Amino acid sequence: MSRIIIAGGGLSGSLAALALARRRPRTELLLVEQGETFGGNHTWSFFESDVPPKVRWVLQGVEATHWPAHEVHFPRRSRKIDVGYTGIRSIHLDDAVRAGLRPEQFRLNARIQAVEPCAITLDGETIEADAVIDARGPSSMSGLELGWQKFVGRYYRFPRPHGMSLPIIMDATVEQVDGYRFIYQLPVSPTDLLIEDTYYSRTPVLDQAALRGRIDQLAMRLGGGSPEVLDEESGVLPIVLGGDVETLWRSGQVARLGLRGGFFHPTTSYSLPDAVANAALLAQQDELTSEALHAVFHKRAQQLWQDRAFFRLLNRMLFYAAEPDQAYRVLEHFYRLPPAVISRFYAAQLSGFDKVRIFSGKPPVSIGRALSALRRSAA
Ligand SMILES: Cc1cc2nc3c(=O)[nH]c(=O)nc-3n(C[C@H](O)[C@H](O)[C@H](O)COP(=O)(O)OP(=O)(O)OC[C@H]3O[C@@H](n4cnc5c(N)ncnc54)[C@H](O)[C@@H]3O)c2cc1C
């Protein structure tokens, strides 16, 4: 019987623990989280096609909201795309972990001081295991060339129905500020709506007050009456332009999951699909030792880094090939493609032909700038 410690009960650590508890019930498991709850305060969303049917079981028992389609809006293109979309709130991940693990399998309010391949230090006490998995969220990403996706989102409750039924993943008809900017809206019920103001930027500095003001104004204009604010979330997510994923894996021989191991989509920063796939992969390992798990997930991070080079190139286009107020044209051009290609883009499963199609057609930005963006620190 193996003893596994998962350091960090956020998205990737919680899903890994749930998968082990379900598929490897004889494993002695300990999930350690510094917060009072699992998962922090997020709404994680993903497209239907991001999570293949064979790994869906990982999300069983986690309450979710599903929509059959979603919309995008640009100055010269609006589309309803018949690809389903799902949203999961942290509170429901927390419920699932508490229901899925036995009390002795987790600790909350427990800040880990040190992580080693076969031990963690907690309040001066050392707890040993056959393997420790580090899922403590983002660490220093100094070896990566990054841009940022920044947002503030607010959950509003309207006195009357707001009238929206499908998520709007990107509404880029708004004023462009700093870089590619769009509004994201999730109608979680006829009267409740999440509105996020999101933009891509060269700096991680987030002016929360300004974004809050903008989404409040938008909410007031929706026609459901004066809304009450139920909750707020914000994020500054990495968009990878170049560098080397090895820098995330340089220190120590500890297996990593989630953002800490570089497991996220380079263009959207979504990490839920990778977290689900990794949890399933973990549960099917024969050897649950620190050496074996480090080798499996390190190799997977290297492989994904190699497979996803195209997305880093696309990111450089988004950041360098257009003036910040014109960057939306890259996405507007992309959204002319069929739903199947769009789905494969979000699932980071593009074929060679898909990649050609993305760059075909009338270029959305100047060719000279595009070529110089492509030449920049390609990695
Ligand atoms: C508001 C927000 C919305 C997002 N929306 C989406 C989305 O829609 N879809 C998507 O796929 N991605 C989304 N992301 C991006 C990404 O999926 C999340 O950031 C995701 O939570 C990352 O998972 P993780 O497990 O790597 O890190 P986290 O979920 O951040 O988990 C790390 C955990 O480790 C704990 N921890 C850290 N240090 C210690 C310590 N020393 N001791 C004990 N515990 C520790 C933290 O408290 C935290 O709970 C979003 C991010 C944010 C911020």
The ligand as a Tripos MOL2 file, in Angstrom:
@<TRIPOS>MOLECULE
LIG
   53    58     1     0     0
SMALL
NO_CHARGES

@<TRIPOS>ATOM
      1 C1        -10.5590   33.5680  -10.7400 C.3       1 LIG1
      2 C2         -9.9510   32.5450  -11.6720 C.ar      1 LIG1
      3 C3        -10.7670   31.9530  -12.6410 C.ar      1 LIG1
      4 C4        -10.2290   30.9780  -13.4880 C.ar      1 LIG1
      5 N1        -11.0460   30.4300  -14.4070 N.ar      1 LIG1
      6 C5        -10.6200   29.3720  -15.1040 C.ar      1 LIG1
      7 C6        -11.4930   28.6780  -15.9730 C.ar      1 LIG1
      8 O1        -12.6070   29.1240  -16.2310 O.2       1 LIG1
      9 N2        -11.0790   27.5340  -16.5690 N.ar      1 LIG1
     10 C7         -9.8220   27.0630  -16.3410 C.ar      1 LIG1
     11 O2         -9.4800   25.9770  -16.8010 O.2       1 LIG1
     12 N3         -8.9340   27.7830  -15.6230 N.ar      1 LIG1
     13 C8         -9.2930   28.9020  -14.9730 C.ar      1 LIG1
     14 N4         -8.4270   29.5780  -14.1870 N.ar      1 LIG1
     15 C9         -7.0070   29.2350  -14.2740 C.3       1 LIG1
     16 C10        -6.5900   27.9930  -13.4990 C.3       1 LIG1
     17 O3         -7.3840   26.9010  -13.8710 O.3       1 LIG1
     18 C11        -6.7510   28.1720  -12.0060 C.3       1 LIG1
     19 O4         -5.8680   29.1620  -11.6170 O.3       1 LIG1
     20 C12        -6.5500   26.8720  -11.2330 C.3       1 LIG1
     21 O5         -7.1180   27.0500   -9.9650 O.3       1 LIG1
     22 C13        -5.1040   26.4560  -11.1080 C.3       1 LIG1
     23 O6         -5.0630   25.1980  -10.4800 O.3       1 LIG1
     24 P1         -3.8550   24.7670   -9.5410 P.3       1 LIG1
     25 O7         -4.2560   23.5240   -8.8700 O.co2     1 LIG1
     26 O8         -2.5860   24.8150  -10.3050 O.co2     1 LIG1
     27 O9         -3.7200   25.9550   -8.4780 O.3       1 LIG1
     28 P2         -4.7690   26.4360   -7.4020 P.3       1 LIG1
     29 O10        -6.1430   26.0610   -7.7530 O.co2     1 LIG1
     30 O11        -4.4530   27.8740   -7.1490 O.co2     1 LIG1
     31 O12        -4.3820   25.5740   -6.1170 O.3       1 LIG1
     32 C14        -3.2270   25.7460   -5.3740 C.3       1 LIG1
     33 C15        -3.6230   25.4740   -3.9210 C.3       1 LIG1
     34 O13        -2.4450   25.3030   -3.1270 O.3       1 LIG1
     35 C16        -2.6620   25.9280   -1.8860 C.3       1 LIG1
     36 N5         -1.3490   26.2430   -1.3210 N.ar      1 LIG1
     37 C17        -0.4120   27.0800   -1.8110 C.ar      1 LIG1
     38 N6          0.6750   27.0980   -1.0010 N.ar      1 LIG1
     39 C18         0.3970   26.2500    0.0300 C.ar      1 LIG1
     40 C19         1.1180   25.8510    1.1830 C.ar      1 LIG1
     41 N7          2.3510   26.3220    1.4430 N.pl3     1 LIG1
     42 N8          0.5300   24.9570    2.0300 N.ar      1 LIG1
     43 C20        -0.7130   24.4490    1.7740 C.ar      1 LIG1
     44 N9         -1.4460   24.8070    0.6940 N.ar      1 LIG1
     45 C21        -0.8840   25.6950   -0.1660 C.ar      1 LIG1
     46 C22        -3.4750   27.1850   -2.2500 C.3       1 LIG1
     47 O14        -4.1430   27.7090   -1.1270 O.3       1 LIG1
     48 C23        -4.3960   26.6490   -3.3230 C.3       1 LIG1
     49 O15        -5.6260   26.1910   -2.7870 O.3       1 LIG1
     50 C24        -8.8720   30.5940  -13.3740 C.ar      1 LIG1
     51 C25        -8.0680   31.2340  -12.4280 C.ar      1 LIG1
     52 C26        -8.5750   32.2110  -11.6120 C.ar      1 LIG1
     53 C27        -7.6580   32.9270  -10.6470 C.3       1 LIG1
@<TRIPOS>BOND
     1     1     2 1
     2     2     3 ar
     3     2    52 ar
     4     3     4 ar
     5     4     5 ar
     6     4    50 ar
     7     5     6 ar
     8     6     7 ar
     9     6    13 1
    10     7     8 2
    11     7     9 ar
    12     9    10 ar
    13    10    11 2
    14    10    12 ar
    15    12    13 ar
    16    13    14 ar
    17    14    15 1
    18    14    50 ar
    19    15    16 1
    20    16    17 1
    21    16    18 1
    22    18    19 1
    23    18    20 1
    24    20    21 1
    25    20    22 1
    26    22    23 1
    27    23    24 1
    28    24    25 2
    29    24    26 1
    30    24    27 1
    31    27    28 1
    32    28    29 2
    33    28    30 1
    34    28    31 1
    35    31    32 1
    36    32    33 1
    37    33    34 1
    38    33    48 1
    39    34    35 1
    40    35    36 1
    41    35    46 1
    42    36    37 ar
    43    36    45 ar
    44    37    38 ar
    45    38    39 ar
    46    39    40 ar
    47    39    45 ar
    48    40    41 1
    49    40    42 ar
    50    42    43 ar
    51    43    44 ar
    52    44    45 ar
    53    46    47 1
    54    46    48 1
    55    48    49 1
    56    50    51 ar
    57    51    52 ar
    58    52    53 1
@<TRIPOS>SUBSTRUCTURE
     1 LIG1         1 GROUP 0 **** ****
